Amino acid sequence: MRETMAKLLMLVLLLSVRILYAGSTTWKLNPTSNDWNTAENWTPETIPSSETDVATFSASNTTNLICGDAPGGEGTSTIVGDVVFTEGAGAYTITITPVFDNIFPSIIEFHRGGITNNSGVVQNFVAANSGTTKASGRIYFMNSASAGENVVITNEGGASATGDGVYGGFTQFWYSSNAGSATFISNGGTVDGARGGFTWLIIDSSAESATFISNPEEVSGADAGYSFAETRGSIGNSTFIANSATVPGAEGAWAEIDKGTAEGATFIANGATVANAQAGQIYVYGGSGYATFTGNGGRGSGAEGGLLDLFALPPSDETVVISKNGTNGGLGGTIVLESDAVVNLCQFKVFGNGLLDLTNVTIPTMAIGSLAGNGMVLLAGHGLSVGNNNLSTTFSGVIQDSGSVIKAGTGTLTVSGASTYDTGTSVNAGALAVANESGSATGTGPVKVTAGILGGSGIIAGKVTIGDGGGATAFLQPSVGLNGVAELTIQRALTFKADATYTYKLNTKNARVDAVIANGVTIESGVQFSFQAVANKRLTNGTVFTAISNTSTGPITGMFANLPDGSTFTAGRNNYQVSYSGGDGNDLALTVVQ
């Protein structure tokens, strides 16, 4: 009997302890202090501390709380299922920071629903540094807990160069937890040698439309804050922002995605405002779905532009990578393609003094989806295959350094800048249209059309070969993609191989025509001439149209298989007589005869 009574007494004592430190409870209107872990501050007077407990916050005269060392003692966490802010609750700030422990961090864990904010105002949580050598606070979302909406979570940077205080506070999403649409701010270290705060999505966690802001270190020698997506879950249409350093010699903040399904997510690397301060950085090692990545330009004299460092991208033609122009003398954003980066479906848009840089590529040819804008491309000895997503784009910037350009895909790439790359240009599919007014849109090297179309009204410096004699259909068509006609200038020789076709447009309504100017012309056996008459108007007898202007001193070598010298053909209401010695004596001319 005594033994039974003793056991019963022990059970009662254990239950009493449990009641003291656990329960679903509400923060008082007038608590005795701002300490989460004081039972007298709750109604009923129990500390919420289990995976199923709900901590409710309504109206209170104390809204700045400290959640320090858990009631279980050193090395334990403050554990709740849910934190609920009711309608009418004020704006709370709950700070997780150590009180007495200098070994283990102070941690709050959410295990069930997470944070529910029905108050209509922003609620704040802070994973704070200790201000000493003690460890910074941590926030864990477990199971399916969510950070909710209208919630801001701040991870402070470390505040010490020694001890556990070196490390910043952080927020981590485990298992199938969700960042919701909350905002996460990760700050850099505050002293030399301190680490930054961070937010980390792992395992199967997700984010619906959250905002992740990474801030730089506050002093030179500290580490910046960062955000990290390494999850098999979805990151939705969340936004990741990496801000630049503001102190010369300081590290800019960064964000990284290794895994995760993006559904329109946005990643932004902001440019610096002062010289010698590192810009924001975005690192991409993978992911699925589609997203937009933007490197903003520097915003002051000599200030760095944002960095987009790419090892792989979400493989979609809806994935867009943008490098923007610097302002006020700042450098443009930089896109760096690394190693054998898988980016063959993605859109690249480079503006102003923004740069697409292939220096770190380790394969002979890098394939991208498409190229647009008016910025700069640095080939660095590599080939760049453009058009693999089959989109039609215009690039009016400069492609430079040693290397080559390969036109792939079914779309049209229009180039209008004065490029200087030297190895050559190949058209393997779709169309390449040159539209520059000076220099050479295709650099200084040769242009070869294996399949597809070459055209435009611009200038090509190198020799041009249409077709390879292998049977694929290759076209020279000056007015490709245009409603009107075009004059294409080739400063060196033009060669038509056996599988080539020259498509020539003549508008009978205004007597305007396509034209090709070349310094020497060779037409191999079997080449076709395709005549396209527009409007079907009768032309004036004796009118002469120059289809090919040969600027060399020699004659045109060969002739089109279906266009013999001296022959006459009919197109619509007009007859045309063919001469390979027209113009100044060595041009291909068509004369209207009735």
Steps between C-alpha positions, in 0.01 A plus 500: 500500500780743589675405176181567304447835673860593434463422131177700487667795672787485254253498208321804642830683534597415143164618371538819700833568334346428162215739569746768605700481179244402237159585364310692236491844647462873435746783566354729764377854455729607785777242541754530780792521254584452134642149554333226294622238747331648806179311577338799674497685167247257351135412556475235634837536667682235302781532249410364152771240443380199304453412134122532531485815712353822365639835616239770441568873488216750529500856630779561751691787654824305454569413137880476496577149625824320576504128431824393661618172645221244506343382827668162458840658557815532293495336159121474475263680266183697552251275323151592381253366250358838403531869572176684429453877485132574536292774342571820688844394621766768490833482318724259691874445480614165639877483535680168536823563686704327773465599862760294685627228267833548323518155343162426346292749300150610593253335263130521432344213305163495325364146458139516386331793323778750560412871501146621433455876482141621511589836655518703181840643597855378445638265767876476553729220614873555547770233514729738684869505570593504866718806478768286665683171441177309566329325209237683296134401492347250259152440361397156373187413304436127524255253345239704307529823701468825304645847553164635387434842355558859609792371706860630499781280632842662545822301537762725657866470409758386751628759747826344617829395345541219753293231663155393386406862445692487171199341333188690405144404576314290249165361394477147363212318332498123552298214354181630330484836678412813304633856491155618388499862393712625789802730465842380616784747557850358551755757611878492475750481783543810711871469588813383321500119494128455571275288277172605347149387579319278252177328394517141375238287323587128513354148452141541367428846636340760277417867456186636337569868443752585769760777481859421597725803548873451556694799631875565492746503786504821697881527510784379283622158610163361608284262293179601328154361561360246255196297393527138386247278316602135511165326502309244300190713555367805320628854547191628317518857380715613791749785470866476601691829530875529559604852594839656437757605755504867590847507655816481283664159532184343640326186374168525320212278602405191304228249426533151358270241347624143468166323479133589511215546256455863404160618380593846387748572780714814479868534593658847513867592552520872570791711383719696738479874556868563572824377345690206654189368674381159386164482327224254581547149364268222383640146463298243306591130498169354388128499559198425286202697371569857391635817658638845426854597601607866489841657554447872552770745403719700736353832612808716548832575337696174465244308707463127429195359331311204643642153430307203362727195526341212310585129506151398389158659472138386527468347151223698333462756224313703764817527709644846437847626595549878489810715533417868535689817420688689769396855588693808612825347376435157651596171339234278350369178645706191416380157394773238542449159340697234685654172383245308287197694622164364385322812373396396150131592527529827689463856380798732549450876486805724532467879507733802486833419664361177638707192414449134412838339576613156373849517652440213746335265250686169465332358188568611140150632436248638749134474398248758619132534421497849352685832510349849507589853606776748422774400744826309468589134454852374576565170318847443650597244236172305503217439261158639595198314364198732496134429428453156654162600649368588151412858598560796269707778660708808418846568638647841422800477730857389440629142497875510553823309560617185325221253437206416277122531484270218390139572409278208609126451533208599279476866604665808352798668665544859385841651577569870450811579702856540374642175638869408501517125569732331256449126453184501292124469488294193412130480420374149568127570530250784495611839375780745569422857395768770509378857550810703591588832340873486571765243584401137458206332671678166470847599615806466281483130417321303227127425495374156402137402453465124529121508533260787551506857375746789493367845423452856614591851396829522688870443441705179519880533500599139435447270206160333479420145393139394446452122528753225544415283200362232729135522406358710782317812387687825559368840394630849436195725542573870561145590609453209738246592764425837337189623321716712275822436313861517620854555372762271654867601478773232507849651502667180385412217264160329478482131411185299426546125548289246310224480763456878526210723396502875444156645584449834329201731562375765255212731592327592173290767670796728577773335290710431809708183522731292713868526426822328598835675471804269512869521419512202268224246427521126433191294414550124496296262285146435620438823691142632475370853450164568666324809366224654715288766333283718723178687397488376134519847342626559148851649495650746253666332206879519517519539878815328631525338842833386644453174689871460585750784486846351457757755622802291399671553168430144387177359358244294687618139488221258406127563483177392666369170369155642421621843382722464190684801365297676230180315583160659558246403764152619590377589846147641526444774241868553420777334303862520609818442302804362682857628469807401704694790350258778584555816699867595474570184304510221759169522690191279490233724346134447412356724227125545448405407143152497344 
